Amino acid sequence: MKHAMIAVALATLALATGPALADEAADCATGIQFIEAEIAKKPAEKVLATLNEALSDARREQVEQEYDECLEAVDEAKDAVGAG
């Protein structure tokens, strides 16, 4: 009985976090597009360096499916351009 309760709890947790991960994945992808668009605007060199680093970090975290860390990189990019 105890194992069944644990299994139900784990299944519930998996179902509850699924949509949240999907939202974070979509937000990560949107954030990467934002950074690319800001780079295309040819900002000042210091801002450009920050954006390039944030883009690299965000892409790496997207591949690793570490969406919370991807979103941190996006936030850094937004701060750099004053959109945060």
C-alpha positions as semicolon CSV with decimal commas, in nm:
position;residue;x (nm);y (nm);z (nm)
1;M;0,000;0,000;0,000
2;K;0,280;0,240;0,087
3;H;0,445;0,184;-0,254
4;A;0,116;0,252;-0,430
5;M;0,078;0,582;-0,246
6;I;0,432;0,684;-0,340
7;A;0,367;0,593;-0,703
8;V;0,049;0,803;-0,709
9;A;0,232;1,096;-0,549
10;L;0,512;1,077;-0,805
11;A;0,267;1,053;-1,094
12;T;0,078;1,355;-0,965
13;L;0,399;1,552;-0,932
14;A;0,503;1,460;-1,285
15;L;0,169;1,573;-1,426
16;A;0,177;1,897;-1,230
17;T;0,526;1,998;-1,344
18;G;0,478;1,904;-1,710
19;P;0,291;2,221;-1,812
20;A;0,528;2,440;-1,612
21;L;0,828;2,296;-1,794
22;A;0,653;2,348;-2,127
23;D;0,590;2,713;-2,036
24;E;0,952;2,760;-1,931
25;A;1,073;2,597;-2,253
26;A;0,857;2,831;-2,459
27;D;0,969;3,132;-2,255
28;C;1,330;3,029;-2,306
29;A;1,284;3,008;-2,683
30;T;1,109;3,346;-2,689
31;G;1,388;3,492;-2,479
32;I;1,650;3,366;-2,721
33;Q;1,461;3,533;-3,006
34;F;1,453;3,855;-2,802
35;I;1,831;3,845;-2,753
36;E;1,890;3,778;-3,124
37;A;1,666;4,073;-3,216
38;E;1,856;4,301;-2,977
39;I;2,189;4,190;-3,125
40;A;2,055;4,268;-3,474
41;K;1,999;4,629;-3,361
42;K;2,379;4,665;-3,334
43;P;2,398;4,803;-2,980
44;A;2,704;4,961;-2,817
45;E;3,003;4,730;-2,782
46;K;2,963;4,675;-2,406
47;V;2,594;4,588;-2,443
48;L;2,672;4,369;-2,744
49;A;2,927;4,171;-2,543
50;T;2,671;4,113;-2,267
51;L;2,407;4,009;-2,521
52;N;2,643;3,767;-2,695
53;E;2,734;3,606;-2,364
54;A;2,369;3,585;-2,259
55;L;2,276;3,431;-2,594
56;S;2,548;3,170;-2,563
57;D;2,440;3,087;-2,209
58;A;2,071;3,074;-2,299
59;R;2,130;2,844;-2,597
60;R;2,346;2,611;-2,387
61;E;2,086;2,594;-2,111
62;Q;1,812;2,533;-2,368
63;V;2,001;2,232;-2,503
64;E;2,055;2,107;-2,148
65;Q;1,683;2,168;-2,076
66;E;1,778;2,389;-1,782
67;Y;1,507;2,640;-1,862
68;D;1,528;2,831;-1,535
69;E;1,894;2,904;-1,608
70;C;1,806;2,996;-1,966
71;L;1,559;3,249;-1,831
72;E;1,829;3,391;-1,602
73;A;2,045;3,455;-1,908
74;V;1,751;3,621;-2,082
75;D;1,698;3,843;-1,776
76;E;2,064;3,948;-1,793
77;A;2,015;4,043;-2,158
78;K;1,702;4,242;-2,074
79;D;1,889;4,424;-1,798
80;A;2,166;4,509;-2,044
81;V;1,925;4,678;-2,283
82;G;1,709;4,832;-2,014
83;A;1,410;4,609;-2,080
84;G;1,431;4,420;-1,751
